[in-house]
Every structure is written in structure tokens, then in C-alpha cells.
Amino acid sequence: FESLEHLATYAAPANLITTFERGLGCCQQLVHVDLADNKIAEVPMELGNLTVKKLQTVVLKGNPLRDARIRRFVEDDAPTLVKDLLNHVRKNGFKGDAPAAKG
């Protein structure tokens, strides 16, 4: 993903993906991320590298998210979802090495 700096939309719903792709946080032009209905349990801190000014939607419904607060953000689907999610992930996101996504 590091070489896809102009990527604007990343949509891979219902693909049995278990982790975020490494380098997704480097895609500063991302506007939409849709990873609904996958098997994602952790949201990496790297996602916090994205900016609220560009990123408009993050769809994570239907994933077994471990972090209760992130689950609440996703379930509530409030207008402040992206801002709340990015702020929370910057402080509390999964810090481990994310293995390559499956799907």
C-alpha cells in the first residue's frame, strides 16, 4: 500500500479479511474505507495516520472488533465516526505487527 499514495477508495467487504493491510495508513488520499463483514478484530494505530480532512467514511460493521469503544463507534454510525475512530486508534490502537491480510 505504501506505493499506492493516490488510492482514494479501499473497498473489500465480505472477503474474510482478518487484519488491515500493512501500509494502509500511508494512503493519505483515502476518502472511503469499506471493510464491512470481514473477520477484523483489531484496528491498527497506523490507521490514525490518516486525516479527517480527507477520510470521509470508514465502514467496519459486521467485524468481531475486540475494542468495545470502537465497536460502539461503528454500531452508532454517528456523523463523527471517522474523527472519533481516528482519535481513539491514535491513542489505543493495536500496536503489534499486523500480518498480511487474507482474502
trRosetta pair geometry for C-beta under 8 A, 3 or more apart (Angstrom, degrees):
i j d omega theta_ij theta_ji phi_ij phi_ji
1 4 5.2 -65 -154 38 52 112
1 7 7.2 -66 -153 14 86 153
1 21 5.4 118 -37 123 132 122
1 22 7.0 -179 24 96 114 48
1 23 3.3 159 60 106 99 109
1 24 5.2 -43 161 -73 172 45
1 26 6.0 139 117 53 95 105
1 27 5.8 -71 173 -44 107 110
2 5 7.7 3 169 -60 42 82
2 23 4.4 -93 -43 -146 73 127
2 26 4.9 10 -113 84 62 163
4 7 4.1 34 149 -34 110 119
4 23 8.0 99 36 133 97 119
4 27 5.8 -13 99 -102 92 110
5 26 6.9 -69 -98 140 75 91
5 27 6.5 -170 -129 -123 32 54
5 28 6.6 1 -162 31 82 90
5 29 6.6 84 152 2 58 112
6 29 5.2 4 -144 38 38 158
7 10 6.3 44 155 -60 126 93
7 27 4.6 -42 60 -148 110 130
7 29 6.3 143 63 73 43 101
7 30 6.1 4 103 -81 87 79
8 29 5.4 -60 -85 134 68 100
8 30 6.4 150 -149 -123 28 33
8 31 4.8 5 -175 11 85 106
8 32 7.2 38 143 25 71 83
9 30 7.5 127 -80 -146 22 69
9 31 6.4 -35 -71 59 70 91
9 32 4.5 3 -120 63 84 105
9 33 7.9 -175 -156 -76 48 37
9 34 7.8 3 -173 8 90 101
10 21 7.9 -129 -162 26 144 129
10 24 6.8 -35 -28 -137 176 110
10 27 7.3 100 -39 85 127 166
10 30 6.4 -25 -3 -129 106 116
10 32 7.3 -172 35 100 55 64
10 33 5.0 2 63 -118 102 72
10 34 7.2 -178 97 33 58 61
10 35 7.7 -3 119 -54 100 92
11 32 6.9 1 -62 120 97 110
11 33 7.8 -179 -76 -157 52 29
11 34 4.2 15 -122 54 79 114
12 15 4.8 -47 166 9 93 146
12 17 6.0 70 119 -32 124 143
12 34 7.2 156 30 92 42 75
12 35 6.0 8 67 -109 85 71
12 38 7.4 42 112 -74 91 133
12 103 6.4 80 169 131 129 154
13 34 5.3 -44 -49 143 101 102
13 35 6.7 170 -89 -151 56 17
13 36 4.3 -1 -124 60 110 85
13 37 5.3 55 -176 46 89 102
13 38 7.1 -128 -147 -43 42 91
13 59 7.3 -28 -84 107 114 125
14 36 7.1 -10 -35 98 72 77
14 37 4.3 -4 -74 103 75 123
14 38 6.9 -135 -79 -71 18 63
14 62 8.0 -19 -75 120 75 149
15 38 6.0 -13 53 -105 70 103
15 103 3.8 56 142 -163 110 125
16 38 6.3 165 -107 -149 4 73
16 39 5.7 16 -161 -6 52 117
16 102 6.3 -55 117 109 93 100
16 103 5.4 169 70 -105 73 81
17 35 6.2 -82 70 -156 139 107
17 38 4.1 -26 52 -157 84 140
17 39 6.5 -178 81 39 38 77
17 40 6.2 3 105 -56 90 95
17 101 4.8 -3 -151 -171 100 115
17 102 6.2 169 -124 68 45 58
17 103 4.3 -24 -74 -50 78 141
18 38 7.3 -145 -66 155 29 104
18 39 4.6 -26 -97 91 67 108
18 40 6.5 146 -172 -87 25 49
18 41 7.4 -6 -171 3 74 91
18 99 7.9 -1 90 72 113 107
18 101 6.7 172 48 -143 63 63
18 102 5.4 30 9 31 103 106
19 40 6.5 125 -100 -120 22 82
19 42 7.0 -4 -122 60 83 95
19 44 7.8 56 -173 -38 93 114
19 98 4.7 167 170 -169 131 99
19 99 5.7 122 25 60 158 70
19 100 7.6 127 69 114 121 13
19 101 5.2 -140 71 -93 73 71
19 102 7.8 74 24 6 83 76
20 24 5.4 -92 169 19 107 145
20 35 7.4 -78 -99 -72 76 170
20 40 6.8 62 -48 -133 71 128
20 42 8.0 -101 2 96 99 74
20 43 6.9 68 -31 -139 134 51
20 44 5.3 -121 51 10 133 111
20 46 7.4 -172 104 68 138 114
20 47 6.6 -91 -147 -60 171 111
20 98 5.8 -39 64 -166 78 160
20 101 6.8 -71 152 -72 10 118
21 24 5.0 110 71 -49 87 105
21 98 7.8 118 163 119 8 132
21 100 7.3 16 -130 -149 66 59
21 101 4.9 -60 -76 -7 70 126
22 46 7.6 64 -144 47 54 174
22 97 7.9 -2 -97 -171 127 74
22 98 5.4 174 -75 76 84 104
22 100 6.8 -63 4 -93 109 59
23 26 5.0 -40 -170 22 70 120
23 27 7.5 78 140 -30 76 90
23 46 7.8 -46 -60 167 10 147
24 27 5.9 -44 -166 13 47 115
24 30 7.6 42 179 -60 81 156
24 33 7.6 73 -179 -117 129 133
24 46 6.7 106 61 117 79 117
24 47 6.6 -5 98 -93 113 75
25 44 7.3 -105 -37 100 124 112
25 46 3.5 -139 -13 160 144 83
25 47 5.5 -121 -84 -81 98 24
25 48 7.0 1 -130 49 127 46
25 49 3.6 85 174 39 108 122
25 50 6.1 -119 -139 -34 63 81
26 46 8.0 -32 -28 -179 70 111
26 49 6.9 -2 -69 110 39 148
27 30 4.6 73 115 -41 108 107
27 50 7.4 -6 76 -95 72 106
28 49 7.8 -81 -85 136 81 95
28 50 6.9 177 -118 -122 48 63
28 51 7.0 33 -153 7 83 105
28 54 6.7 110 166 19 60 165
29 54 6.3 -131 -146 -165 29 145
30 33 6.2 24 176 -54 129 97
30 50 5.9 -49 59 -128 121 130
30 54 6.4 97 70 126 53 119
30 55 5.5 15 103 -92 93 91
31 54 6.0 -100 -88 165 64 78
31 55 6.4 -177 -134 -116 25 37
31 56 5.3 9 -178 13 77 103
31 57 7.6 32 143 28 64 80
32 55 7.9 152 -65 -150 24 65
32 56 6.4 -28 -74 61 71 93
32 57 4.9 9 -124 60 78 103
32 59 7.9 11 -174 -2 87 103
33 55 7.1 -9 -5 -146 106 111
33 57 7.0 -164 39 103 58 66
33 58 4.8 5 64 -119 107 71
33 59 6.9 -168 101 28 60 67
34 57 7.4 11 -67 119 84 112
34 59 4.2 10 -123 50 71 122
35 38 5.3 -46 169 5 85 137
35 40 6.0 42 137 -16 129 147
35 59 6.8 162 35 86 48 72
35 60 5.9 8 72 -105 92 67
35 63 7.0 26 119 -60 96 138
36 59 4.6 -40 -47 139 105 106
36 60 6.5 -173 -88 -136 58 10
36 61 4.9 5 -131 60 104 76
36 62 5.1 65 -180 38 77 118
36 63 7.3 -127 -142 -32 36 94
37 61 7.2 2 -43 100 69 72
37 62 3.7 -14 -79 117 59 148
37 63 7.3 -113 -63 -57 10 67
38 62 7.3 98 14 106 45 96
38 63 5.5 3 63 -97 75 101
38 103 7.4 -35 -134 -92 117 137
39 63 6.8 144 -141 -140 5 80
39 64 6.5 -2 -156 21 55 106
40 43 7.3 61 156 -73 120 67
40 60 6.8 -86 75 -151 134 102
40 63 4.3 -19 57 -156 86 139
40 64 7.5 169 75 48 40 63
40 65 6.8 8 107 -81 83 74
41 63 7.2 -152 -70 161 35 98
41 64 5.3 -20 -95 94 82 89
41 65 6.3 152 -151 -119 37 29
41 66 4.9 48 174 -27 90 101
42 65 7.8 133 -74 -141 22 65
42 66 6.2 -6 -77 25 69 118
42 67 7.5 87 -124 -18 56 103
42 93 7.7 102 173 -175 88 71
42 94 3.7 58 173 -57 123 151
42 96 7.8 9 140 44 165 105
42 98 7.7 -155 91 -104 117 100
43 47 5.8 -52 173 20 94 148
43 60 7.5 -33 -82 -114 121 159
43 65 7.1 7 -27 -134 101 111
43 67 6.9 -74 23 24 102 134
43 70 5.7 178 8 -136 135 157
43 85 7.4 -84 162 -173 165 101
43 89 5.3 -82 120 -109 115 120
43 93 5.5 -87 104 -133 78 98
43 94 6.3 150 70 4 34 102
44 47 5.7 124 73 -13 72 91
44 89 7.3 53 97 -170 32 117
44 93 5.4 63 161 160 24 123
44 94 4.9 -64 -98 68 52 97
44 95 7.8 127 -148 -83 73 19
44 98 5.2 -63 -69 -49 139 134
45 48 5.4 -39 -177 17 59 120
45 89 5.9 168 -119 160 41 81
45 90 6.5 83 -156 -126 83 29
45 93 3.5 166 -74 73 56 122
45 94 6.7 -141 -21 64 73 44
45 95 5.8 29 -12 -94 129 62
46 49 5.7 -26 -175 -1 54 116
46 93 7.5 -141 14 125 48 151
46 98 7.6 -94 17 0 134 134
47 50 6.1 -34 180 10 56 112
47 85 7.8 -52 126 141 130 102
47 86 6.9 -128 127 -113 88 70
47 89 5.1 -33 73 144 106 159
47 93 6.5 178 39 -121 97 153
48 86 5.4 127 -122 -167 62 71
48 87 7.7 108 -128 -89 106 13
48 89 4.5 -165 -57 100 98 96
48 90 3.4 146 -155 -77 148 74
48 93 6.1 -146 -22 -13 116 143
50 54 6.9 -109 -176 69 90 110
50 55 4.8 57 151 -35 125 140
50 86 6.4 -113 74 -115 88 125
51 54 5.2 75 72 17 94 95
51 55 6.5 156 77 7 44 95
51 86 7.9 92 -133 -162 18 162
52 55 6.3 -65 -116 57 28 91
52 82 5.9 136 -126 121 81 109
52 83 5.0 38 -116 -93 138 79
52 86 6.2 -147 -64 40 88 153
55 58 6.8 21 170 -49 119 98
55 82 5.4 180 116 -162 102 134
55 86 7.3 132 70 -62 143 135
56 82 6.7 -122 -174 -44 16 161
57 81 7.9 30 -137 82 54 126
57 82 6.8 -102 -101 -64 19 121
58 81 6.6 -151 52 131 94 110
58 82 5.5 132 3 -102 106 80
58 85 5.8 -114 63 75 149 163
60 63 5.2 -59 175 21 83 130
60 65 6.6 59 146 -59 126 131
60 70 7.6 -36 95 161 155 104
60 74 4.7 -80 75 -117 101 134
61 74 5.7 172 -76 166 60 106
61 75 7.4 113 -111 -91 90 49
61 77 7.6 -6 -63 -71 120 114
63 74 7.7 -80 44 -177 100 169
65 70 5.1 -122 170 100 140 112
65 71 4.7 179 81 -74 118 83
65 74 6.6 132 3 12 155 149
67 70 4.0 62 87 13 112 111
67 71 6.6 178 91 -14 57 83
67 88 7.8 147 148 148 145 126
67 92 6.9 126 -134 127 141 119
68 71 5.5 -53 -149 35 33 116
68 72 6.4 35 152 -21 66 103
69 72 5.6 -51 -151 33 34 112
69 73 6.6 37 150 -20 64 101
69 88 5.8 -159 119 -149 128 149
69 92 7.6 50 55 82 137 154
70 73 5.5 -48 -149 32 37 114
70 74 6.3 33 153 -16 66 107
70 85 6.6 73 -131 -127 84 86
70 88 6.4 -175 -76 110 81 143
70 89 7.5 68 -95 -69 120 88
71 74 5.8 -61 -150 40 29 110
71 75 6.0 23 157 -15 67 112
72 75 5.8 -56 -138 41 29 107
72 76 5.9 25 164 -16 66 111
73 76 6.2 -63 -145 40 22 106
73 78 7.3 -83 -151 28 62 101
73 81 5.5 124 172 -139 93 74
73 84 5.1 -169 -121 105 124 123
73 85 5.2 155 141 -72 156 86
73 88 7.1 -148 -37 15 149 150
74 77 7.0 15 174 -65 34 68
74 81 7.3 88 -94 -148 38 119
74 85 7.8 74 -61 -91 76 124
76 81 7.4 -179 84 -88 89 96
77 81 6.1 -19 -146 -66 35 140
78 81 5.4 152 62 -52 65 77
78 84 7.2 47 67 4 120 143
80 83 4.9 -59 -168 52 78 114
80 84 5.1 79 129 -26 94 105
81 84 6.0 -65 -142 42 22 106
81 85 5.8 20 163 -19 64 114
82 85 5.8 -57 -141 39 25 111
82 86 6.2 20 163 -14 63 110
83 86 6.2 -59 -145 39 24 105
83 87 6.3 21 160 -15 62 111
84 87 6.0 -60 -147 39 26 109
84 88 6.2 22 158 -16 64 112
85 88 5.9 -62 -147 39 26 108
85 89 6.1 21 159 -17 65 112
86 89 5.8 -57 -140 39 28 109
86 90 6.3 36 158 -27 63 104
87 90 5.9 -51 -152 27 28 114
87 91 6.9 8 157 -2 60 109
88 91 6.2 -73 -157 46 30 99
88 92 5.6 -41 173 41 71 112
88 93 7.5 111 120 -57 66 77
89 92 6.8 -82 -115 64 22 67
89 93 3.8 44 -166 -67 72 117
90 93 6.8 43 -43 -7 13 114
94 98 7.2 91 108 -75 125 98
